[in-house]
């Protein structure tokens, strides 16, 4: 017989006394007995209550684990804030700031906006605590007009705030709305252009369209009977102490008959030590039978364009048919000429063959990863689509092969702008020459690892096109090309992609958006603030799918860089002093594995009595040399324009809290933090 089964129900009878249910047989619920529990029955619990107690214990452990994780998270946040504070103290202590903002009109305008927003924020906070806030703008405006009535004024603050509201509604709001509408239209046009480019790229990928050789594959096997025209290779450099060795090694290893190849090292260095090192390296390769020459200009005028122009004036250049141009940090593969030069055969109207860039340091830090996204879209989408459908694109200044006849027939290299590559490309296009872009031929190079170098590079890349547009506009109008090509050059190539893009990006997201927080009658719609920018960022990141985790930092960083691009665009358009700055982008000297093997093969030939170097040791040696040469020159800076805009955006974010504008608040908050990080130079290479 089964033992009695007891259950203390925990419920009360009508008299308020708990009862105990006793069963002789747990499987037979028809025989039950109710009785008042005794003290001995107090330990009898139901199965449900045991489960409840067990769940309570589990919940306690879960809460303890969550509390432990929260404590760890708070510790990490505190540590990060402490490190952040230490970085700020170091930046302020060094006193290294961006010297270009000391007397900048642009920086002065930003400071005016910052002080204006701080004053308005004080007004709005005081008004908020006085209860002057409503859920709708109509009620808000109606109430504020009532405050503008002198009979309703009760104090000085009421009077000042009432005056501000009247001025805001009558004058500021219409101006902001009009400017915002113009920027939204430009934003929509530029987004449409970006979408069409992406559709063109999709069409090319779907149908596997690419440039083809006119008469099929060219025979390059037989050095005597194959297609081996005379090729000149030019490497312009200036104080390129970190990369000269690997650049010369890569060019000297190009697979082309020695009798039909000449390498020019065009050294514009003003440092005697660097000159000596480069000259010695050239002599070493000359002893190995490489047809290579060293040139140094006494009068260094015209920057890179002047250097190339001087080299083209050499008497022996007339014996060559093509010229391949590489910057000092570029490392072409040995078969580069074999994969590019054949496209000129029997194509007398082809003036340029451009290869794609790839990057040896694209994963070095967050800045290099974000640059990889931009440049991948530029080559995969912009250059490829324009090359396939228009036979025209901007020459990238390096990793390209020119027909010398096209260069000379278009006027040669000119020193009138800081974008000599775009200048010669536009003039060649106006003379009827066609371009080919090879997306499957890559040439390795570096992207800037520090924000200072990247910022200067972007300033030159965005001020130069505006200089060029002013100079080329009459020539475009008077040229003999079709109206369609003229329209493409003027409206798409120059105005939309070089002028409108930086203008609306900076004006809309860095000025108009924060100002609308203080002028709520002109608030931007949500789709302008979030949906369209997110979609455009998604399209930009498609050519580099591995970069999808960085889509949000990419969106914020592009808006942050709009300050530099806008400033550069204005400088170039109105020919201000900074538009003529030509600063060589600093290199880190990061070698690809192929170049390291070239150096391994090359060094024993010139260093007698030494053992063959190990590849790992050589790589470390190159890194140490680059680090040693740049240790005294590198330092992190404070960028005042970016910091001023960070304060402006964060002030506007605080104001948006008073209006409970969710998406606007988060956008302004994260964009302000992005400006703050960039202003403190925390985005790229960090120097101890």
PyMOL commands that set and color helices and strands:
alter all, ss='L'
color gray80, all
select helices_A, chain A and resi 39-43+47-94+99-101+105-129+137-147+150-152+156-206+244-252+258-260+272-287+303-312+315-319+336-344+366-389+404-409+420-430+451-478+483-518+520-522+526-573+577-580+593-606+615-630+640-658+662-679
alter helices_A, ss='H'
color red, helices_A
select strands_A, chain A and resi 5-12+18-23+33-36+231-237+261-267+292-296+322-325+350-359+400-403+434-445
alter strands_A, ss='S'
color yellow, strands_A
deselect
rebuild
show_as cartoon
